[in-house]
């Protein structure tokens, strides 16, 4: 059992979930950025009945509906705009970089991508873990960590040496998961978004934030 999974800290998270949703717009918004070196991750197994499948042509609308279910978007149109910004210019790369968790019936219920910073050229060194989402009805089934570690291992196979995760305080529970996997705040972001990181520490008690 890791410190982040100790009974005391699990109790802190459970208590916070009584007050806030795992994606809660009532929380003060601050951008949070995490990083970790690649090379130390192993693929964790999915629960029985689930499997990881790659992107296939036509999955855009599946991805959008999944992100809507996870409350990343309020409307389908907002999802289309995000897709056009983050994925459409490089759609030919998606089959080896965007992944889904499918259930026993073949329904895709979770997604994450081994991507790059779309603000510039892919430098081949820093990969971005992008748009992690689990359908609302499939949350709490233990899908996130196996999916995330699969994508991180895929990043390493693609030659990346470092992983970055862009996220925010409103998805505080996801931040807790990333920290428990070994990610840490990027120092410049920890300074700029200090109040946000202190909020996550208050909600989760994650030991990775004890030194803030």
N, C-alpha and C positions, 0 to 999 in steps of 0.2 A: 504493500500500500504506500503510495507516494504521499508526501505532506499535503498536497492539494486535494487528496482523496480521503484524508483522515476524517473520522466522525465529526470532530468539531467544525472543520471547514465545510464538510458536506452539509452540516446543520445550518451553517451561515448561509449557504447558497439556497437551501430549502426555505429558510426564513425570508430571504430576499425575494424568492419567487412568489411568496404570498403577497408581497407588496407591489412587485413589478413583473410585467410579462418579460419573456426572454428577448423580445423585440419591442421596446417600450418608448414611444415618442414623448412620454411625459418627462423622461430624464433629460437633463441639460445635454445638448449635443456638443461633442468635441471629437475631432478626428484623432484616431489612435493608429499608430504604426508599430508593427512588431517585426522582428527579424530573428533568424537562426541560421547557423551554418548547416549545409546539407552534408550528408554522409553518415549521420548517426541515427537515421530513422529506419525502422523496419515496418513492413506492412502488417497491420493488425487484422485479425480475422473478423469477418462480418458475422452477425447472428445467423443461425440456421434459416435457410429459405431465401436469403438475399444474395445478390451477386453484383459485381461491378461490370458495367458495360460502357463502351466508348460512344461518343457522339456519332450520330448517323444523320445524313441529309434529311431535313424536315423536322429536326428536333428543336428548332428555334421556339416554336409556340409551346412545346413541352417545357422548355427552360423558363419561358416567361411565366407560364401558369404556376410553376413550382416556386419561382421567386415571389409571385403574388401571394401564394399560399403562406409563404414564410414572412410576409408583410414587408418585403423589400420594395414593392411597388404598390401604389394605390390603384393604378389603372393598367390595362393592357398596353395602351399607347405609351405610357412611361417605360414599360418593359421593352417595347420596340425601339425607343430612343436609346436606351442603355445598350441593347444588342448592337445597334448601328454604330455606337461609339466604341464599344469594347471588343466586338467580335467580327462584325461584318467585313472590315477591311482585310482580315486575315482568315476568312472562313475556310480556306483550303487547309489550314493547319489544325482545325478543330478535332478531326478524328483521333489524333494522337495526344490531345491535350485536354479536352473536355470529357469528363466522366460522369456517369450516373450510377446510383444504386437502384437496381430493379428488384421488386419483390417476386414471390413465387409465381404470381400471375403475369409477370412481365411488365407491370406498371412501374414507371420510373418515379422514385419517391425522394431522391436526394441528388445533389449535383455539386461539383467543384471543378475548377480548371487550373491547369499548370500553365500560367500565362506570363505576360511580361508587362512592363510599364508602358501603357499605350500613349504616354505623353512624348515618347521618343522612340528611337530604334531599339530593337532587342539587342542588348549587349552580350548575350550568351553567358553571362556570369550571374546575374541576379534574376531569379524567377519570382513571379508574383502568384501567390495562392489567391485566386479570385472567385468571388461570387459563390461562397459556400452557402448552401440552403438545403433544408429538409422540409418536406411538406408537413403542414401543421399536424395532420392526423398520424404522421409517422415519427414525430419527435418523441424523444425519450426511449427509443428502442435500441440505442447503442450503435447508431449508424455513422455518426459524425467522425469519430476518431479513425475507424477503419478506412473511410473514404479519404480523409485528410492525409493519412499516412501513405495511402496508395498514390495520391497525387504528388506528395513530396518525393517519394521514391521515383516516380516518373520524371520529376524535375531533374533529379540527379542523373537519371539515364540520358536525359537530353543534354547533359553537360553543365548544368547550372551548379554553382558552388555555394550560393546563398539564397535563402528564401525570405521574401517580404510579404507581410499580410497587411493590407489596408482595411481598417474597420472603424468602429465608432462606439461611443459610450452607450448608445441606444441598443446595441447588441452585446451587452455586457456579459451575458452567459457564454457567448461564443468566444469572447476575449479570455474568459476563464479557461475554456477548453484549450485555446492556443497556448496559454501560459503553462498549463499542466503538461503539454507536450514538449516543453522546453524552449518556447519562444520567449523573447524578452523585448521590452519597449526599446525602440530605436532611441539612443540618447538625446538627439536633438528634439524628437517628438516628445520624449518624457519631460523635457524642460518646457517646451511650448504648450503642451497639453497636460500640465501637471495636475490641474484640478480634475480633469477627466480620469487620469490614472488613480488619483486618490479616491474618486467615486467608485471605481471598479474594486479597489482594495477594500473599501467599506462594505460593498455588496457581497464580495466573495471570500475575503480573508485569504486570498491566494498568497502563498509564501514568497513567490517570485517578486512581489511588490513590497516586501517588508522593508527594503532599504530606501524607499522613496522619502 
